[in-house]
């Protein structure tokens, strides 16, 4: 976020030497404020100074210096306190459980961004002899009409591994595009589906996390229940579970 914030400041600074760009100090501060809003807190660690011209209305230069705020995440990163009701777990078991829960939550969490269609806008080079002038653009129509033909970006986690773009004529709604994106991401996740049969457990429900001890492998693993079915095998009642577990990738 700091690199992105500095890139935005650099772009504003370079624009001061280009024609037909905003040089008004008030407008520059407004743009810096918008950069801070999108910086996820990184903007608070910078001292920014704008050098005005003789009139005091236009900016001549923008200077910035990183000064980390004491006591923030930049000076004290990565400190966590884990608490649990389990009193028999050791530190290693508690840490592994926390990591497993974090991975499972990240697996089923997706974010979406919509990019709308683009329109070309033509304007004269000068108006009343001025090279800088305001331009007002107004869109009319419903949100669905404006965004319906846009592109949907589906992302899970940090989005470091980008898949191929998908273009399907039948994906006409945003919900259909999101559903297709989730399915494509799920297909590439390092997940393993496991079917289990146990004695009747009426309290188990989809979405719960369970710990399974594998006697053959001599180890335990944890996963998330995706399906629960109860049936009778002779005189015994059994529960059939579908569990998905996170498998650490070897790459």
Phi, psi and omega per residue, in radians:
X1 nan -0.585 3.109
X2 -1.142 -0.727 3.119
X3 -1.108 -0.708 3.120
X4 -1.153 -0.661 3.131
X5 -1.159 -0.776 3.128
X6 -1.148 -0.611 3.091
X7 -1.104 -0.659 3.089
X8 -1.157 -0.698 3.093
X9 -1.148 -0.688 3.123
X10 -1.115 -0.681 3.116
X11 -1.137 -0.699 3.091
X12 -1.129 -0.713 -3.119
X13 -1.144 -0.760 3.130
X14 -1.175 -0.499 3.136
X15 -1.205 -0.347 3.138
X16 -1.172 -0.422 3.133
X17 -1.694 0.095 -3.136
X18 -1.866 2.555 3.107
X19 -1.262 2.764 3.067
X20 1.033 0.585 3.021
X21 -2.120 2.709 -3.098
X22 -1.203 2.225 3.101
X23 -2.143 -0.020 3.128
X24 -1.132 2.255 -3.055
X25 -1.063 -0.715 3.140
X26 -1.074 -0.765 3.124
X27 -1.154 -0.659 3.124
X28 -1.094 -0.772 3.117
X29 -1.114 -0.622 3.091
X30 -1.109 -0.712 3.127
X31 -1.191 -0.641 3.073
X32 -1.131 -0.662 3.090
X33 -1.092 -0.683 3.100
X34 -1.179 -0.623 3.072
X35 -1.099 -0.693 3.118
X36 -1.146 -0.650 3.127
X37 -1.096 -0.588 -3.098
X38 -1.622 0.028 -3.031
X39 -1.558 -0.012 -3.135
X40 0.973 0.695 3.075
X41 1.629 -0.182 -3.120
X42 -1.189 -0.478 -3.093
X43 -1.165 -0.380 -3.124
X44 -1.232 -0.254 -3.098
X45 -1.654 0.328 -3.111
X46 -2.237 2.363 2.966
X47 -1.708 2.124 -3.051
X48 -2.050 2.366 3.140
X49 -2.318 2.347 3.111
X50 -1.957 2.218 3.116
X51 -1.600 2.054 -3.114
X52 -1.499 2.901 3.050
X53 -1.479 -2.954 -3.092
X54 -1.115 -0.575 -3.133
X55 -1.329 -0.348 -3.121
X56 1.383 0.102 -3.102
X57 -1.843 -0.477 -3.114
X58 -1.952 2.599 -3.126
X59 -1.542 2.391 3.090
X60 -1.742 -0.589 -3.103
X61 -2.755 2.710 3.081
X62 -2.176 2.194 3.122
X63 -2.135 2.511 3.115
X64 -2.506 2.681 -3.141
X65 -2.516 2.334 -3.123
X66 -1.404 2.112 3.097
X67 -2.281 1.616 -3.094
X68 -0.985 2.368 3.106
X69 -1.355 2.200 -3.110
X70 -1.132 2.363 3.134
X71 1.517 0.050 3.138
X72 -1.620 -3.129 3.132
X73 -1.140 -0.408 3.137
X74 -1.278 -0.586 3.141
X75 -1.628 -0.409 3.134
X76 -2.360 1.228 -3.097
X77 -1.472 2.732 2.921
X78 1.186 0.620 3.107
X79 -1.901 2.108 -3.102
X80 -2.281 2.605 3.029
X81 -2.113 1.999 -3.107
X82 -1.716 2.240 3.117
X83 -2.147 2.513 -3.118
X84 -2.599 2.682 3.070
X85 -1.421 -0.160 3.106
X86 -1.350 2.161 -3.091
X87 -1.809 -0.099 -3.111
X88 -1.783 -0.130 3.131
X89 -1.346 2.507 3.011
X90 -1.560 -3.135 -3.069
X91 -1.116 -0.700 -3.109
X92 -1.149 -0.723 3.126
X93 -1.143 -0.703 3.123
X94 -1.144 -0.707 3.140
X95 -1.152 -0.776 3.138
X96 -1.110 -0.660 3.108
X97 -1.139 -0.716 3.115
X98 -1.105 -0.758 3.124
X99 -1.113 -0.723 3.137
X100 -1.105 -0.768 3.126
X101 -1.112 -0.692 3.114
X102 -1.107 -0.739 3.128
X103 -1.144 -0.719 3.138
X104 -1.132 -0.717 3.122
X105 -1.134 -0.689 -3.136
X106 -1.184 -0.555 -3.127
X107 -1.091 -0.660 -3.045
X108 -1.776 0.228 3.126
X109 -1.938 2.189 3.139
X110 -2.242 2.595 3.056
X111 -2.077 2.707 -3.058
X112 -2.324 2.491 3.018
X113 -2.280 2.455 -3.127
X114 -1.965 2.218 3.047
X115 -1.917 2.073 -3.070
X116 -1.380 2.948 3.084
X117 -1.134 2.784 -3.120
X118 -1.880 2.568 3.086
X119 -2.130 2.502 3.074
X120 -1.497 2.432 -3.109
X121 -2.225 2.118 3.107
X122 -1.876 2.455 3.128
X123 -2.513 2.675 3.141
X124 -1.195 2.716 3.139
X125 -1.223 -0.561 3.114
X126 -2.441 2.648 3.050
X127 -2.318 2.090 -3.114
X128 0.971 0.602 3.109
X129 1.420 0.058 -3.123
X130 -1.824 2.369 3.113
X131 -1.519 -0.271 3.094
X132 -2.034 2.184 -3.111
X133 -2.719 2.640 -3.127
X134 -1.298 2.549 3.074
X135 -2.224 2.166 -3.136
X136 -1.862 2.196 -3.139
X137 -2.057 2.269 -3.125
X138 -2.207 2.296 3.093
X139 -1.814 2.353 3.085
X140 -2.033 2.460 -3.114
X141 2.310 2.994 -3.136
X142 -1.427 2.863 3.127
X143 -1.071 -0.666 -3.122
X144 -1.138 -0.647 3.141
X145 -1.196 -0.617 -3.102
X146 -1.356 -0.720 -3.048
X147 -1.672 -0.254 -3.003
X148 -1.038 -0.582 -3.117
X149 -1.691 0.206 -3.114
X150 -1.428 3.128 3.137
X151 -1.766 2.491 3.124
X152 -1.896 2.202 3.071
X153 -1.817 2.018 3.109
X154 -1.742 2.272 -3.090
X155 -2.430 2.482 3.057
X156 -2.278 2.286 -3.084
X157 1.272 -2.489 -3.125
X158 -1.487 -0.055 3.101
X159 1.125 0.580 -3.079
X160 -1.241 -0.508 -3.091
X161 -1.943 1.826 -3.078
X162 -1.553 2.324 3.090
X163 -1.562 3.072 3.137
X164 -1.213 2.624 3.092
X165 -1.192 2.551 -3.117
X166 -2.031 2.235 3.099
X167 -2.258 1.877 -3.126
X168 -2.217 2.220 -3.124
X169 -1.156 -0.390 -3.121
X170 -1.425 -0.181 3.109
X171 -1.477 1.403 -3.018
X172 -1.671 -0.259 -3.120
X173 -2.058 2.757 3.124
X174 -1.122 -0.663 -3.130
X175 -1.125 -0.697 3.098
X176 -1.114 -0.663 3.121
X177 -1.176 -0.714 3.117
X178 -1.131 -0.741 3.135
X179 -1.085 -0.731 3.112
X180 -1.146 -0.680 3.121
X181 -1.113 -0.749 3.105
X182 -1.083 -0.716 -3.127
X183 -1.125 -0.695 3.133
X184 -1.162 -0.690 3.135
X185 -1.202 -0.732 3.133
X186 -1.049 -0.614 -3.117
X187 -1.162 -0.406 -3.117
X188 -1.755 0.009 -3.129
X189 -1.378 2.556 3.091
X190 -1.366 1.162 -3.126
X191 -1.925 2.669 3.102
X192 -2.283 2.212 3.094
X193 -1.605 2.267 -3.084
X194 -2.175 2.338 3.073
X195 -1.776 2.266 -3.094
X196 -2.230 2.606 3.042
X197 -2.218 2.234 -3.131
X198 -2.459 3.031 3.057
X199 -1.093 2.785 -3.024
X200 -0.950 2.116 3.109
X201 -2.181 1.589 -3.063
X202 -1.199 -0.308 -3.053
X203 -1.519 -0.115 -3.105
X204 -1.391 2.417 -3.119
X205 -2.457 2.657 3.083
X206 -1.002 2.449 -3.124
X207 1.748 -0.310 3.135
X208 -1.371 2.673 3.064
X209 -1.705 2.368 -3.115
X210 -2.252 2.704 3.050
X211 -1.942 2.248 -3.075
X212 -2.056 2.262 3.079
X213 -1.743 2.073 3.136
X214 -1.618 1.848 -3.094
X215 -1.172 -0.566 -3.131
X216 -1.234 -0.711 -3.134
X217 -1.489 -0.283 -3.134
X218 1.213 0.539 3.132
X219 -2.604 2.892 3.137
X220 -1.987 2.656 3.062
X221 -2.501 2.825 -3.093
X222 -2.156 2.582 -3.137
X223 -2.713 -3.138 -3.098
X224 -1.947 2.287 -3.137
X225 -1.297 2.240 3.104
X226 -1.925 -0.343 -3.127
X227 -2.688 2.475 3.122
X228 -2.314 2.242 3.071
X229 -2.356 2.419 3.111
X230 -1.974 2.404 3.135
X231 -2.615 2.954 3.138
X232 -1.911 2.203 3.064
X233 -1.952 1.583 -3.023
X234 1.238 -2.121 3.110
X235 -1.631 0.009 -3.094
X236 -1.825 2.484 3.008
X237 -1.682 2.252 -3.124
X238 -2.185 2.797 3.110
X239 -2.101 2.236 3.112
X240 -1.814 2.188 -3.065
X241 -2.055 2.477 2.928
X242 -1.940 2.073 -3.057
X243 -2.148 2.365 3.054
X244 -1.916 2.313 -3.127
X245 -2.218 2.645 3.139
X246 -1.470 2.268 3.117
X247 -1.947 2.153 -3.118
X248 -1.089 2.199 -3.123
X249 -1.237 2.528 -3.140
X250 -1.560 -0.019 -3.115
X251 -1.602 nan nan
